[in-house]
Amino acid sequence: MASLYFKYSSMNAGKSSHLIQANHNYVENGNRTVVFGASIDDRYGVGVVTSRTGLKLECQMFSHDLNFIDAIEEAIKLDPKPISAILIDEAQFLTREQVDQLGEIVDSKNIPVLAYGLRTDAFFNAFEGSARLLEIADNLEECKSLCHCNKKAITQIRIDENRVVQRGGAQVCIGGNDMYIPVCRKHYKQPSEILDVFEATE
């Protein structure tokens, strides 16, 4: 039986690299996949999943108005070859309803869904999509990254151009290593020494 997977982490854990490798494994064995990326994150172009290591993979884009059930029905009509897996990048940007749609696809069509995303935002609060995935996914897997103290990072802090930690603002603010630093719980609360190390290694 197919399952709904949520593979989550803080930033810089290689989620997109994991997705691209998982897709390669399916395709290498002659399987058909459907890959989705979040339209809100177009830093590296539209219609592509891109990892920090430079790997790229073409994808369809999703926004909050996409109905995944309709999208997969259309994909099935366009190509009779069975879909072996659906892969979702930046799954934290899914709505609760979209996560439920993905669960329905797993249950009714027996197609595995692999969703990759952040568990929490820069204020230690769950994203809507991540919260729902944590509630209903069949399998949860943590992709680990490290805080600068070498303890496991479980979230990230957001910094501005002056290296000041932001403790409020919009939940979604697209950026990379220039804006976000993965941290453990201790250094989320006490980021000063991590910022010192971070600046010294730049």
C-alpha positions in Angstrom: 0.0 0.0 0.0 1.2 3.5 -0.8 2.0 6.0 2.0 2.1 9.7 2.6 5.7 10.7 3.7 6.8 13.9 5.3 10.5 14.4 5.3 11.1 17.5 7.4 14.0 19.5 8.8 15.4 23.0 9.4 17.1 24.9 6.6 20.3 23.6 5.0 19.5 19.9 5.6 19.6 19.0 1.9 15.8 18.5 1.5 15.8 19.4 -2.2 18.9 17.3 -2.8 17.1 14.3 -1.2 14.1 14.9 -3.4 16.1 15.1 -6.6 17.9 11.9 -5.6 14.7 10.1 -4.8 13.2 11.2 -8.1 16.4 9.9 -9.9 16.0 6.6 -8.2 12.4 6.2 -9.4 13.2 7.4 -13.0 16.3 5.3 -13.3 14.2 2.2 -12.8 11.8 3.2 -15.5 9.1 4.7 -13.2 7.0 7.8 -13.9 7.0 10.6 -11.3 5.2 13.9 -10.9 7.2 16.7 -9.1 5.8 19.9 -7.7 7.6 22.9 -6.4 6.2 26.0 -4.6 5.6 29.0 -7.0 6.3 31.4 -4.1 10.0 30.4 -4.2 11.3 31.4 -7.6 14.9 32.4 -6.6 16.4 29.9 -9.0 13.8 30.1 -11.7 10.2 29.0 -12.4 9.4 25.4 -12.9 12.5 24.0 -11.3 13.5 22.4 -8.0 17.1 23.5 -7.2 19.4 22.4 -4.4 22.1 24.4 -2.8 24.6 22.0 -4.3 23.5 23.0 -7.8 21.3 20.1 -8.7 18.2 20.9 -10.7 15.0 19.1 -11.6 12.1 20.3 -13.7 8.7 20.5 -11.9 5.2 21.7 -11.9 4.5 24.7 -9.7 1.8 24.8 -7.0 0.2 27.7 -5.3 -2.6 27.8 -2.8 -5.3 27.6 -5.5 -4.0 24.3 -7.0 -6.2 21.3 -6.4 -3.8 18.3 -6.4 -6.6 15.8 -7.1 -7.6 17.6 -10.3 -3.9 18.0 -11.2 -3.2 14.3 -10.9 -6.4 13.4 -12.7 -5.2 15.6 -15.6 -1.7 14.0 -15.5 -3.3 10.6 -15.7 -5.4 11.6 -18.7 -2.3 13.1 -20.6 -0.2 10.0 -20.1 -1.5 6.4 -19.6 1.7 5.3 -17.9 1.1 4.7 -14.2 2.5 7.3 -11.8 4.8 5.6 -9.4 5.4 8.6 -7.0 4.5 12.3 -6.4 7.2 14.4 -4.9 6.6 17.8 -3.3 9.3 20.4 -2.6 8.8 23.2 -0.1 5.8 21.3 1.4 5.5 23.8 4.3 3.8 26.1 1.8 0.9 23.7 1.2 -2.5 24.5 2.7 -4.2 22.2 5.1 -6.7 21.3 2.4 -4.0 20.5 -0.1 -2.3 18.1 2.4 -5.7 16.4 2.8 -5.9 16.2 -1.0 -2.5 14.5 -1.2 -3.7 12.0 1.5 -6.7 11.3 -0.6 -4.6 10.6 -3.6 -2.5 8.1 -1.6 -5.6 6.4 -0.3 -7.7 6.3 -3.5 -5.1 5.9 -6.2 -2.4 4.0 -4.3 0.3 6.5 -5.3 3.0 7.3 -2.8 3.5 11.0 -2.0 6.9 12.2 -0.7 6.6 15.7 0.8 9.8 17.6 1.8 9.7 20.8 3.9 10.5 22.8 6.9 8.8 21.9 10.1 8.8 25.3 11.7 9.3 28.9 10.6 11.9 31.4 11.9 9.7 32.1 15.0 9.5 28.5 16.0 5.9 28.1 14.8 4.7 25.3 12.5 3.7 26.2 9.0 0.2 25.3 8.0 1.3 22.6 5.6 3.8 21.1 7.9 1.4 21.0 10.8 -1.1 19.1 8.8 1.5 16.7 7.4 2.7 16.0 11.0 -0.9 15.2 11.9 -1.8 12.8 9.0 1.4 11.5 7.3 1.9 7.8 7.4 5.7 8.2 7.8 7.7 11.0 9.3 11.4 11.3 8.6 13.8 14.0 9.9 16.5 15.2 7.5 19.2 16.4 9.9 21.3 19.5 9.8 23.6 21.0 12.4 23.7 24.1 14.5 27.0 25.9 14.6 27.6 24.3 18.0 27.4 20.9 16.2 24.1 19.9 18.0 21.2 19.0 15.8 19.4 22.0 14.3 15.7 21.9 14.8 14.7 25.3 13.4 16.3 28.5 12.0 16.7 32.1 12.9 16.1 35.0 10.5 18.6 37.8 10.4 18.5 41.2 8.6 21.3 42.9 6.7 22.8 44.1 9.9 22.9 40.6 11.4 20.1 41.4 13.8 17.9 38.5 14.7 14.3 39.0 13.7 11.7 37.9 16.3 8.7 39.1 14.4 7.3 39.8 10.9 5.8 37.8 8.1 6.0 34.1 8.4 7.0 33.7 4.8 10.1 35.6 3.7 12.0 33.8 1.0 15.7 33.8 1.4 18.8 31.6 1.7 22.0 31.5 3.8 22.1 35.3 3.8 18.9 35.5 5.8 18.6 32.2 7.7 20.9 30.2 10.1 19.9 26.7 11.3 20.0 26.4 15.0 19.3 24.1 18.0 16.7 25.1 20.6 19.3 26.6 22.9 20.8 28.8 20.3 17.4 29.8 19.0 16.9 31.3 22.5 20.5 32.5 22.8 21.7 33.3 19.3 24.5 35.7 20.1 27.4 33.3 20.3 26.1 31.5 17.1 26.1 34.8 15.3 29.7 35.4 16.4 30.7 32.0 15.0 28.7 32.6 11.8 30.3 36.0 11.1 33.8 34.5 11.8 33.3 31.8 9.2 32.0 34.1 6.4 
